[in-house]
Amino acid sequence: MTTREKRLTALVAAAGALWAGSRGISSYRAALNESDGVQIAAVTELETARTAANRGHHAQRKLSQWRRESLPTDADVAESLYRDWLSGELKAAGLASPQVSERTRAVAGEQATELTFTVTAQGELPQWLDFFRRFAAAPHLHRISETNIAPGEDRKKLTGTLRVDALSLADCSRQGELASAKENAAPDEAATQQIAAITARTPFEPFDAKQDKPEDKNGASQALVSGMFGGRQGMILTVRQQDSGKVQRYAAGDTVKFGSFEAKLLELDGRRVVYETPEGKFEVQLGQTFGDGRKVEDDA
C-alpha cells in the first residue's frame, strides 16, 4: 500500500469515526430532550394533582362550615326556631311591625331542606342597615334572595319586604337548636364604617358612586396562588393576577407586592406559602389568594 493510499484510508476511517460519534451525540441529545420532556410532564401532572387535592381540602372545609351553620335537621323545629330568631333580630334593630311567615319548604333529595320566609317591617335607614349587619354576622346558613324597600309618605320611614332562604342539612349534628355565635366575636368594623358612610347622606338624593367608593389599592385579593414546582434553587411559586391574567414567579426570600400589599416569602412547601408582613406571619394554600391569608402563631 502506497503512502497516499495509507493517508486516504486513515482519512476515511477518521470520517467514519466522526460520523459515528456525531450520531451518538445526536442520540444522546435526543434522549436528554425526551427525558426533560418526561420530567416536565411529570412535574405538571404532580402540580395538577396537588392543586386538585388542595381544592378538595378547601371544599371539605367549606362543607364542614356549612354543617356548623346549618339549621337543625328537623324541618319543623328549624322553621320555628329560625322564625323566632328573625323576629328577634328585627326588633333588636329597632324595626317596627315586624312580621315573619314561612313561604315555601323544598326538599333537595336526601341532603337538605330549604325553608323560605317572607319578612316585612318598617323603620328608618339606620335601623334597616343594622338589621342587615346582624343578618350577615349571624352563624346561620341563610341568605336574603330578594329585597324590596320603598319610602313611606313621610319620606323618613322605609317599608321593606324581604325573601329569606335558609338551609337545613341532613347531616347536621344539631336537632333542637340553632348555631351559636362565637364567644367574644370582634365587631365588624368595616360594616360599621359602611353604615356610618351611608347614613351620613340623605338617602333620597342621588350620589356619585365613584366619589363615595374608596379606591381599592390592596391587590392581595386578586393575587391567586396558582402553582408551585421544584426549581434548581428550590420551590418556585407562581402567582396569577385574576383581574389581568398576568403570571409572576417567586422563590423563598423574595418580596411580593400587589398594590399596597407587600410581604416577604418565608417558606414554600409545595402546598402552602408562609409569608410575613408588618402585621405578622400568615399562610395561604394552593388555590387561595393572598387576601385569604391565615395568621400563623410563632413557635414558643
Phi and psi in degrees as GROMACS dihedral restraints (atoms count N, CA, C in turn):
[ dihedral_restraints ]
;  ai    aj    ak    al  type     phi  dphi    fc
    3     4     5     6     1   -75.2    20    10
    4     5     6     7     1   168.1    20    10
    6     7     8     9     1   -62.7    20    10
    7     8     9    10     1   -38.4    20    10
    9    10    11    12     1   -63.5    20    10
   10    11    12    13     1   -42.5    20    10
   12    13    14    15     1   -65.6    20    10
   13    14    15    16     1   -37.1    20    10
   15    16    17    18     1   -63.3    20    10
   16    17    18    19     1   -43.2    20    10
   18    19    20    21     1   -63.9    20    10
   19    20    21    22     1   -41.3    20    10
   21    22    23    24     1   -64.0    20    10
   22    23    24    25     1   -40.6    20    10
   24    25    26    27     1   -63.7    20    10
   25    26    27    28     1   -40.3    20    10
   27    28    29    30     1   -64.9    20    10
   28    29    30    31     1   -40.5    20    10
   30    31    32    33     1   -64.6    20    10
   31    32    33    34     1   -41.1    20    10
   33    34    35    36     1   -63.8    20    10
   34    35    36    37     1   -41.0    20    10
   36    37    38    39     1   -64.6    20    10
   37    38    39    40     1   -40.9    20    10
   39    40    41    42     1   -65.0    20    10
   40    41    42    43     1   -41.5    20    10
   42    43    44    45     1   -63.0    20    10
   43    44    45    46     1   -40.2    20    10
   45    46    47    48     1   -63.8    20    10
   46    47    48    49     1   -39.2    20    10
   48    49    50    51     1   -65.7    20    10
   49    50    51    52     1   -42.2    20    10
   51    52    53    54     1   -62.7    20    10
   52    53    54    55     1   -41.7    20    10
   54    55    56    57     1   -63.1    20    10
   55    56    57    58     1   -45.0    20    10
   57    58    59    60     1   -63.6    20    10
   58    59    60    61     1   -39.9    20    10
   60    61    62    63     1   -65.3    20    10
   61    62    63    64     1   -41.3    20    10
   63    64    65    66     1   -63.8    20    10
   64    65    66    67     1   -37.1    20    10
   66    67    68    69     1   -65.7    20    10
   67    68    69    70     1   -38.3    20    10
   69    70    71    72     1   -64.6    20    10
   70    71    72    73     1   -42.3    20    10
   72    73    74    75     1   -64.2    20    10
   73    74    75    76     1   -42.5    20    10
   75    76    77    78     1   -61.3    20    10
   76    77    78    79     1   -42.2    20    10
   78    79    80    81     1   -64.5    20    10
   79    80    81    82     1   -39.5    20    10
   81    82    83    84     1   -64.4    20    10
   82    83    84    85     1   -44.5    20    10
   84    85    86    87     1   -63.5    20    10
   85    86    87    88     1   -41.0    20    10
   87    88    89    90     1   -62.6    20    10
   88    89    90    91     1   -39.4    20    10
   90    91    92    93     1   -65.5    20    10
   91    92    93    94     1   -40.2    20    10
   93    94    95    96     1   -63.0    20    10
   94    95    96    97     1   -45.2    20    10
   96    97    98    99     1   -61.1    20    10
   97    98    99   100     1   -41.6    20    10
   99   100   101   102     1   -64.3    20    10
  100   101   102   103     1   -40.3    20    10
  102   103   104   105     1   -63.9    20    10
  103   104   105   106     1   -42.2    20    10
  105   106   107   108     1   -62.5    20    10
  106   107   108   109     1   -40.7    20    10
  108   109   110   111     1   -63.0    20    10
  109   110   111   112     1   -41.4    20    10
  111   112   113   114     1   -64.3    20    10
  112   113   114   115     1   -40.6    20    10
  114   115   116   117     1   -65.4    20    10
  115   116   117   118     1   -44.1    20    10
  117   118   119   120     1   -62.6    20    10
  118   119   120   121     1   -42.3    20    10
  120   121   122   123     1   -63.2    20    10
  121   122   123   124     1   -39.6    20    10
  123   124   125   126     1   -65.9    20    10
  124   125   126   127     1   -42.2    20    10
  126   127   128   129     1   -63.1    20    10
  127   128   129   130     1   -41.8    20    10
  129   130   131   132     1   -62.1    20    10
  130   131   132   133     1   -44.9    20    10
  132   133   134   135     1   -63.4    20    10
  133   134   135   136     1   -38.4    20    10
  135   136   137   138     1   -65.0    20    10
  136   137   138   139     1   -44.4    20    10
  138   139   140   141     1   -65.1    20    10
  139   140   141   142     1   -38.0    20    10
  141   142   143   144     1   -63.0    20    10
  142   143   144   145     1   -42.0    20    10
  144   145   146   147     1   -65.6    20    10
  145   146   147   148     1   -40.5    20    10
  147   148   149   150     1   -64.4    20    10
  148   149   150   151     1   -42.3    20    10
  150   151   152   153     1   -62.9    20    10
  151   152   153   154     1   -43.0    20    10
  153   154   155   156     1   -63.7    20    10
  154   155   156   157     1   -40.9    20    10
  156   157   158   159     1   -64.8    20    10
  157   158   159   160     1   -40.1    20    10
  159   160   161   162     1   -65.5    20    10
  160   161   162   163     1   -39.6    20    10
  162   163   164   165     1   -63.7    20    10
  163   164   165   166     1   -36.6    20    10
  165   166   167   168     1   -63.7    20    10
  166   167   168   169     1   -42.8    20    10
  168   169   170   171     1   -61.9    20    10
  169   170   171   172     1   -41.8    20    10
  171   172   173   174     1   -63.7    20    10
  172   173   174   175     1   -42.2    20    10
  174   175   176   177     1   -64.5    20    10
  175   176   177   178     1   -37.4    20    10
  177   178   179   180     1   -65.8    20    10
  178   179   180   181     1   -41.1    20    10
  180   181   182   183     1   -64.2    20    10
  181   182   183   184     1   -38.7    20    10
  183   184   185   186     1   -64.9    20    10
  184   185   186   187     1   -42.0    20    10
  186   187   188   189     1   -64.0    20    10
  187   188   189   190     1   -39.5    20    10
  189   190   191   192     1   -63.1    20    10
  190   191   192   193     1   -39.3    20    10
  192   193   194   195     1   -64.4    20    10
  193   194   195   196     1   -41.0    20    10
  195   196   197   198     1   -62.2    20    10
  196   197   198   199     1   -39.0    20    10
  198   199   200   201     1   -63.0    20    10
  199   200   201   202     1   -39.5    20    10
  201   202   203   204     1   -66.3    20    10
  202   203   204   205     1   -32.4    20    10
  204   205   206   207     1   -92.5    20    10
  205   206   207   208     1   -10.4    20    10
  207   208   209   210     1   -60.3    20    10
  208   209   210   211     1   149.7    20    10
  210   211   212   213     1   -68.7    20    10
  211   212   213   214     1   162.1    20    10
  213   214   215   216     1   -55.1    20    10
  214   215   216   217     1   156.2    20    10
  216   217   218   219     1   -66.3    20    10
  217   218   219   220     1   -32.8    20    10
  219   220   221   222     1   -76.1    20    10
  220   221   222   223     1   114.8    20    10
  222   223   224   225     1   -62.6    20    10
  223   224   225   226     1   -38.0    20    10
  225   226   227   228     1   -65.8    20    10
  226   227   228   229     1   -44.1    20    10
  228   229   230   231     1   -64.4    20    10
  229   230   231   232     1   -42.9    20    10
  231   232   233   234     1   -61.4    20    10
  232   233   234   235     1   -42.8    20    10
  234   235   236   237     1   -61.9    20    10
  235   236   237   238     1   -44.3    20    10
  237   238   239   240     1   -66.9    20    10
  238   239   240   241     1   -47.5    20    10
  240   241   242   243     1   -65.7    20    10
  241   242   243   244     1   -43.1    20    10
  243   244   245   246     1   -71.2    20    10
  244   245   246   247     1   -35.5    20    10
  246   247   248   249     1   -63.8    20    10
  247   248   249   250     1   -42.3    20    10
  249   250   251   252     1   -63.4    20    10
  250   251   252   253     1   -38.3    20    10
  252   253   254   255     1   -64.7    20    10
  253   254   255   256     1   -44.9    20    10
  255   256   257   258     1   -59.4    20    10
  256   257   258   259     1   -45.6    20    10
  258   259   260   261     1   -60.8    20    10
  259   260   261   262     1   -42.2    20    10
  261   262   263   264     1   -64.2    20    10
  262   263   264   265     1   -39.8    20    10
  264   265   266   267     1   -70.4    20    10
  265   266   267   268     1   -36.0    20    10
  267   268   269   270     1   -62.2    20    10
  268   269   270   271     1   -43.5    20    10
  270   271   272   273     1   -68.9    20    10
  271   272   273   274     1   -39.6    20    10
  273   274   275   276     1   -63.7    20    10
  274   275   276   277     1   -29.5    20    10
  276   277   278   279     1   -80.3    20    10
  277   278   279   280     1    -6.7    20    10
  279   280   281   282     1    89.0    20    10
  280   281   282   283     1    12.7    20    10
  282   283   284   285     1   -79.1    20    10
  283   284   285   286     1   142.6    20    10
  285   286   287   288     1   -96.3    20    10
  286   287   288   289     1   155.8    20    10
  288   289   290   291     1    50.8    20    10
  289   290   291   292     1    48.7    20    10
  291   292   293   294     1   -72.9    20    10
  292   293   294   295     1   135.7    20    10
  294   295   296   297     1  -135.5    20    10
  295   296   297   298     1   133.2    20    10
  297   298   299   300     1  -130.0    20    10
  298   299   300   301     1   123.1    20    10
  300   301   302   303     1  -134.7    20    10
  301   302   303   304     1   144.1    20    10
  303   304   305   306     1   -74.1    20    10
  304   305   306   307     1   132.0    20    10
  306   307   308   309     1   -97.4    20    10
  307   308   309   310     1   -55.0    20    10
  309   310   311   312     1  -145.2    20    10
  310   311   312   313     1   166.2    20    10
  312   313   314   315     1  -140.4    20    10
  313   314   315   316     1   119.3    20    10
  315   316   317   318     1  -122.9    20    10
  316   317   318   319     1   136.2    20    10
  318   319   320   321     1  -101.7    20    10
  319   320   321   322     1   124.5    20    10
  321   322   323   324     1   -98.7    20    10
  322   323   324   325     1    83.5    20    10
  324   325   326   327     1    61.9    20    10
  325   326   327   328     1  -136.4    20    10
  327   328   329   330     1  -104.6    20    10
  328   329   330   331     1     7.4    20    10
  330   331   332   333     1   -96.1    20    10
  331   332   333   334     1   -34.9    20    10
  333   334   335   336     1  -157.4    20    10
  334   335   336   337     1   159.3    20    10
  336   337   338   339     1  -125.5    20    10
  337   338   339   340     1   128.2    20    10
  339   340   341   342     1  -100.6    20    10
  340   341   342   343     1   124.1    20    10
  342   343   344   345     1  -105.2    20    10
  343   344   345   346     1   129.9    20    10
  345   346   347   348     1  -118.3    20    10
  346   347   348   349     1   132.1    20    10
  348   349   350   351     1  -122.8    20    10
  349   350   351   352     1   151.1    20    10
  351   352   353   354     1  -107.1    20    10
  352   353   354   355     1   126.6    20    10
  354   355   356   357     1  -119.6    20    10
  355   356   357   358     1   130.2    20    10
  357   358   359   360     1  -130.5    20    10
  358   359   360   361     1   146.1    20    10
  360   361   362   363     1  -168.3    20    10
  361   362   363   364     1   170.9    20    10
  363   364   365   366     1  -132.7    20    10
  364   365   366   367     1   146.6    20    10
  366   367   368   369     1   173.9    20    10
  367   368   369   370     1   176.1    20    10
  369   370   371   372     1   -84.2    20    10
  370   371   372   373     1   167.4    20    10
  372   373   374   375     1   -56.3    20    10
  373   374   375   376     1   -46.8    20    10
  375   376   377   378     1   -59.1    20    10
  376   377   378   379     1   -33.2    20    10
  378   379   380   381     1   -70.0    20    10
  379   380   381   382     1   -40.7    20    10
  381   382   383   384     1   -64.7    20    10
  382   383   384   385     1   -42.3    20    10
  384   385   386   387     1   -64.0    20    10
  385   386   387   388     1   -36.0    20    10
  387   388   389   390     1   -65.7    20    10
  388   389   390   391     1   -39.1    20    10
  390   391   392   393     1   -64.1    20    10
  391   392   393   394     1   -43.7    20    10
  393   394   395   396     1   -61.7    20    10
  394   395   396   397     1   -37.3    20    10
  396   397   398   399     1   -64.4    20    10
  397   398   399   400     1   -44.3    20    10
  399   400   401   402     1   -61.8    20    10
  400   401   402   403     1   -41.7    20    10
  402   403   404   405     1   -63.2    20    10
  403   404   405   406     1   -45.4    20    10
  405   406   407   408     1   -67.5    20    10
  406   407   408   409     1   -30.9    20    10
  408   409   410   411     1   -84.5    20    10
  409   410   411   412     1   -11.1    20    10
  411   412   413   414     1   -70.4    20    10
  412   413   414   415     1   145.2    20    10
  414   415   416   417     1   -86.3    20    10
  415   416   417   418     1    47.6    20    10
  417   418   419   420     1  -119.3    20    10
  418   419   420   421     1   152.6    20    10
  420   421   422   423     1   -87.0    20    10
  421   422   423   424     1    83.4    20    10
  423   424   425   426     1  -147.9    20    10
  424   425   426   427     1   171.7    20    10
  426   427   428   429     1  -158.5    20    10
  427   428   429   430     1   158.9    20    10
  429   430   431   432     1  -101.3    20    10
  430   431   432   433     1   109.6    20    10
  432   433   434   435     1   -93.2    20    10
  433   434   435   436     1   -20.6    20    10
  435   436   437   438     1  -143.0    20    10
  436   437   438   439     1   140.8    20    10
  438   439   440   441     1  -138.9    20    10
  439   440   441   442     1   129.9    20    10
  441   442   443   444     1  -135.1    20    10
  442   443   444   445     1   106.0    20    10
  444   445   446   447     1  -123.7    20    10
  445   446   447   448     1   127.6    20    10
  447   448   449   450     1  -134.5    20    10
  448   449   450   451     1   147.2    20    10
  450   451   452   453     1   -72.8    20    10
  451   452   453   454     1   149.5    20    10
  453   454   455   456     1   -82.6    20    10
  454   455   456   457     1  -173.6    20    10
  456   457   458   459     1   -66.4    20    10
  457   458   459   460     1   -30.8    20    10
  459   460   461   462     1   -82.3    20    10
  460   461   462   463     1    -2.9    20    10
  462   463   464   465     1    62.4    20    10
  463   464   465   466     1    17.0    20    10
  465   466   467   468     1  -115.1    20    10
  466   467   468   469     1   -46.3    20    10
  468   469   470   471     1   -84.8    20    10
  469   470   471   472     1   144.5    20    10
  471   472   473   474     1  -114.9    20    10
  472   473   474   475     1   129.9    20    10
  474   475   476   477     1   -99.4    20    10
  475   476   477   478     1   125.0    20    10
  477   478   479   480     1  -122.8    20    10
  478   479   480   481     1   144.4    20    10
  480   481   482   483     1  -128.2    20    10
  481   482   483   484     1   122.8    20    10
  483   484   485   486     1  -120.0    20    10
  484   485   486   487     1   150.2    20    10
  486   487   488   489     1  -110.1    20    10
  487   488   489   490     1   122.2    20    10
  489   490   491   492     1  -118.1    20    10
  490   491   492   493     1   128.8    20    10
  492   493   494   495     1  -112.1    20    10
  493   494   495   496     1   137.3    20    10
  495   496   497   498     1  -136.8    20    10
  496   497   498   499     1   146.4    20    10
  498   499   500   501     1  -111.3    20    10
  499   500   501   502     1   140.9    20    10
  501   502   503   504     1  -117.8    20    10
  502   503   504   505     1   110.2    20    10
  504   505   506   507     1   -85.1    20    10
  505   506   507   508     1   143.0    20    10
  507   508   509   510     1   -66.8    20    10
  508   509   510   511     1   -28.7    20    10
  510   511   512   513     1   -99.2    20    10
  511   512   513   514     1    20.4    20    10
  513   514   515   516     1   -70.5    20    10
  514   515   516   517     1   140.8    20    10
  516   517   518   519     1   -81.7    20    10
  517   518   519   520     1   -14.6    20    10
  519   520   521   522     1   -93.2    20    10
  520   521   522   523     1   138.7    20    10
  522   523   524   525     1  -119.6    20    10
  523   524   525   526     1   -23.1    20    10
  525   526   527   528     1  -132.4    20    10
  526   527   528   529     1    17.3    20    10
  528   529   530   531     1  -154.3    20    10
  529   530   531   532     1   155.1    20    10
  531   532   533   534     1   -81.0    20    10
  532   533   534   535     1   164.3    20    10
  534   535   536   537     1   -64.7    20    10
  535   536   537   538     1   146.3    20    10
  537   538   539   540     1  -101.6    20    10
  538   539   540   541     1   144.5    20    10
  540   541   542   543     1   -72.0    20    10
  541   542   543   544     1   154.5    20    10
  543   544   545   546     1   -65.2    20    10
  544   545   546   547     1   141.2    20    10
  546   547   548   549     1   -68.6    20    10
  547   548   549   550     1   143.8    20    10
  549   550   551   552     1    56.4    20    10
  550   551   552   553     1    35.8    20    10
  552   553   554   555     1   -66.0    20    10
  553   554   555   556     1   132.4    20    10
  555   556   557   558     1   -70.5    20    10
  556   557   558   559     1   141.8    20    10
  558   559   560   561     1   -65.5    20    10
  559   560   561   562     1   149.5    20    10
  561   562   563   564     1   -80.7    20    10
  562   563   564   565     1    96.1    20    10
  564   565   566   567     1   -66.2    20    10
  565   566   567   568     1   -36.1    20    10
  567   568   569   570     1   -62.5    20    10
  568   569   570   571     1   -43.2    20    10
  570   571   572   573     1   -64.6    20    10
  571   572   573   574     1   -40.4    20    10
  573   574   575   576     1   -61.3    20    10
  574   575   576   577     1   -42.5    20    10
  576   577   578   579     1   -66.7    20    10
  577   578   579   580     1   -38.8    20    10
  579   580   581   582     1   -65.7    20    10
  580   581   582   583     1   -41.2    20    10
  582   583   584   585     1   -61.9    20    10
  583   584   585   586     1   -44.0    20    10
  585   586   587   588     1   -62.6    20    10
  586   587   588   589     1   -39.7    20    10
  588   589   590   591     1   -67.2    20    10
  589   590   591   592     1   -38.7    20    10
  591   592   593   594     1   -71.6    20    10
  592   593   594   595     1   -45.0    20    10
  594   595   596   597     1   -72.0    20    10
  595   596   597   598     1   -14.1    20    10
  597   598   599   600     1   -73.7    20    10
  598   599   600   601     1   -16.4    20    10
  600   601   602   603     1   -94.6    20    10
  601   602   603   604     1   161.5    20    10
  603   604   605   606     1   -78.8    20    10
  604   605   606   607     1   117.8    20    10
  606   607   608   609     1   -63.7    20    10
  607   608   609   610     1   -22.6    20    10
  609   610   611   612     1  -105.0    20    10
  610   611   612   613     1    17.0    20    10
  612   613   614   615     1  -108.8    20    10
  613   614   615   616     1   138.4    20    10
  615   616   617   618     1   -65.5    20    10
  616   617   618   619     1   153.1    20    10
  618   619   620   621     1  -138.5    20    10
  619   620   621   622     1   162.1    20    10
  621   622   623   624     1   -88.4    20    10
  622   623   624   625     1   110.7    20    10
  624   625   626   627     1   -62.6    20    10
  625   626   627   628     1   -37.5    20    10
  627   628   629   630     1   -65.4    20    10
  628   629   630   631     1   -36.0    20    10
  630   631   632   633     1   -72.1    20    10
  631   632   633   634     1   -36.9    20    10
  633   634   635   636     1   -80.6    20    10
  634   635   636   637     1   -23.7    20    10
  636   637   638   639     1   -91.6    20    10
  637   638   639   640     1   118.7    20    10
  639   640   641   642     1   -67.8    20    10
  640   641   642   643     1   150.7    20    10
  642   643   644   645     1   -72.7    20    10
  643   644   645   646     1   130.2    20    10
  645   646   647   648     1   -88.3    20    10
  646   647   648   649     1   102.0    20    10
  648   649   650   651     1   -96.2    20    10
  649   650   651   652     1    -8.4    20    10
  651   652   653   654     1   -89.7    20    10
  652   653   654   655     1   108.3    20    10
  654   655   656   657     1   -92.4    20    10
  655   656   657   658     1    15.8    20    10
  657   658   659   660     1   -61.5    20    10
  658   659   660   661     1   -35.7    20    10
  660   661   662   663     1   -71.4    20    10
  661   662   663   664     1   -13.3    20    10
  663   664   665   666     1   -98.6    20    10
  664   665   666   667     1    -8.9    20    10
  666   667   668   669     1   -91.5    20    10
  667   668   669   670     1   100.2    20    10
  669   670   671   672     1   -92.5    20    10
  670   671   672   673     1   130.0    20    10
  672   673   674   675     1   -76.0    20    10
  673   674   675   676     1    97.3    20    10
  675   676   677   678     1   -94.1    20    10
  676   677   678   679     1   -18.8    20    10
  678   679   680   681     1  -177.5    20    10
  679   680   681   682     1   161.8    20    10
  681   682   683   684     1  -143.1    20    10
  682   683   684   685     1   137.4    20    10
  684   685   686   687     1  -147.2    20    10
  685   686   687   688     1   157.8    20    10
  687   688   689   690     1   -77.2    20    10
  688   689   690   691     1   133.6    20    10
  690   691   692   693     1  -118.7    20    10
  691   692   693   694     1  -175.9    20    10
  693   694   695   696     1   -64.6    20    10
  694   695   696   697     1   -30.6    20    10
  696   697   698   699     1  -111.6    20    10
  697   698   699   700     1    22.6    20    10
  699   700   701   702     1   118.2    20    10
  700   701   702   703     1  -165.3    20    10
  702   703   704   705     1   -70.1    20    10
  703   704   705   706     1   142.3    20    10
  705   706   707   708     1  -115.1    20    10
  706   707   708   709     1   131.8    20    10
  708   709   710   711     1  -101.9    20    10
  709   710   711   712     1   133.5    20    10
  711   712   713   714     1  -110.2    20    10
  712   713   714   715     1   131.3    20    10
  714   715   716   717     1  -121.9    20    10
  715   716   717   718     1   126.2    20    10
  717   718   719   720     1  -109.7    20    10
  718   719   720   721     1   128.1    20    10
  720   721   722   723     1   -77.5    20    10
  721   722   723   724     1   115.9    20    10
  723   724   725   726     1   -68.0    20    10
  724   725   726   727     1   -27.4    20    10
  726   727   728   729     1   -80.4    20    10
  727   728   729   730     1   -33.9    20    10
  729   730   731   732     1  -109.4    20    10
  730   731   732   733     1   -18.8    20    10
  732   733   734   735     1    82.9    20    10
  733   734   735   736     1    -0.8    20    10
  735   736   737   738     1   -67.2    20    10
  736   737   738   739     1   136.6    20    10
  738   739   740   741     1  -113.2    20    10
  739   740   741   742     1   132.2    20    10
  741   742   743   744     1  -125.5    20    10
  742   743   744   745     1   152.8    20    10
  744   745   746   747     1  -121.1    20    10
  745   746   747   748     1   141.1    20    10
  747   748   749   750     1  -139.6    20    10
  748   749   750   751     1   160.7    20    10
  750   751   752   753     1  -123.4    20    10
  751   752   753   754     1   164.7    20    10
  753   754   755   756     1   -58.0    20    10
  754   755   756   757     1   135.7    20    10
  756   757   758   759     1    99.3    20    10
  757   758   759   760     1   -18.0    20    10
  759   760   761   762     1   -73.5    20    10
  760   761   762   763     1   157.2    20    10
  762   763   764   765     1  -105.2    20    10
  763   764   765   766     1   127.1    20    10
  765   766   767   768     1  -104.5    20    10
  766   767   768   769     1   147.9    20    10
  768   769   770   771     1  -142.2    20    10
  769   770   771   772     1   121.8    20    10
  771   772   773   774     1  -127.2    20    10
  772   773   774   775     1   101.4    20    10
  774   775   776   777     1    64.9    20    10
  775   776   777   778     1  -128.0    20    10
  777   778   779   780     1   -85.6    20    10
  778   779   780   781     1    -7.0    20    10
  780   781   782   783     1   -80.4    20    10
  781   782   783   784     1   130.4    20    10
  783   784   785   786     1  -140.8    20    10
  784   785   786   787     1   135.4    20    10
  786   787   788   789     1  -152.5    20    10
  787   788   789   790     1   157.0    20    10
  789   790   791   792     1  -106.1    20    10
  790   791   792   793     1   129.2    20    10
  792   793   794   795     1   -77.8    20    10
  793   794   795   796     1   122.6    20    10
  795   796   797   798     1  -100.0    20    10
  796   797   798   799     1   -38.5    20    10
  798   799   800   801     1  -149.6    20    10
  799   800   801   802     1   135.1    20    10
  801   802   803   804     1  -127.6    20    10
  802   803   804   805     1   115.5    20    10
  804   805   806   807     1  -116.0    20    10
  805   806   807   808     1    15.1    20    10
  807   808   809   810     1    97.2    20    10
  808   809   810   811     1   -25.2    20    10
  810   811   812   813     1  -126.8    20    10
  811   812   813   814     1   -22.4    20    10
  813   814   815   816     1  -140.3    20    10
  814   815   816   817     1   160.5    20    10
  816   817   818   819     1  -121.6    20    10
  817   818   819   820     1   128.0    20    10
  819   820   821   822     1  -107.4    20    10
  820   821   822   823     1   125.9    20    10
  822   823   824   825     1  -135.7    20    10
  823   824   825   826     1   166.6    20    10
  825   826   827   828     1  -129.2    20    10
  826   827   828   829     1   134.0    20    10
  828   829   830   831     1  -125.2    20    10
  829   830   831   832     1   175.2    20    10
  831   832   833   834     1   -58.4    20    10
  832   833   834   835     1   -20.1    20    10
  834   835   836   837     1   -85.7    20    10
  835   836   837   838     1    -8.0    20    10
  837   838   839   840     1   129.8    20    10
  838   839   840   841     1  -165.1    20    10
  840   841   842   843     1   -95.6    20    10
  841   842   843   844     1   141.3    20    10
  843   844   845   846     1  -136.9    20    10
  844   845   846   847     1   165.3    20    10
  846   847   848   849     1  -139.2    20    10
  847   848   849   850     1   148.3    20    10
  849   850   851   852     1  -134.3    20    10
  850   851   852   853     1   154.3    20    10
  852   853   854   855     1  -102.7    20    10
  853   854   855   856     1   164.2    20    10
  855   856   857   858     1   -55.3    20    10
  856   857   858   859     1   135.8    20    10
  858   859   860   861     1    91.2    20    10
  859   860   861   862     1    -8.0    20    10
  861   862   863   864     1  -102.7    20    10
  862   863   864   865     1   168.2    20    10
  864   865   866   867     1  -103.6    20    10
  865   866   867   868     1   165.6    20    10
  867   868   869   870     1   -65.6    20    10
  868   869   870   871     1   -17.5    20    10
  870   871   872   873     1   -73.8    20    10
  871   872   873   874     1   -13.1    20    10
  873   874   875   876     1   -94.2    20    10
  874   875   876   877     1    12.1    20    10
  876   877   878   879     1   -55.4    20    10
  877   878   879   880     1   137.6    20    10
  879   880   881   882     1  -110.4    20    10
  880   881   882   883     1   134.5    20    10
  882   883   884   885     1   -63.3    20    10
  883   884   885   886     1   135.8    20    10
  885   886   887   888     1  -110.7    20    10
  886   887   888   889     1   124.3    20    10
  888   889   890   891     1   -78.6    20    10
  889   890   891   892     1   137.9    20    10
  891   892   893   894     1   -68.5    20    10
  892   893   894   895     1   144.6    20    10
  894   895   896   897     1   -65.8    20    10
  895   896   897   898     1   138.7    20    10
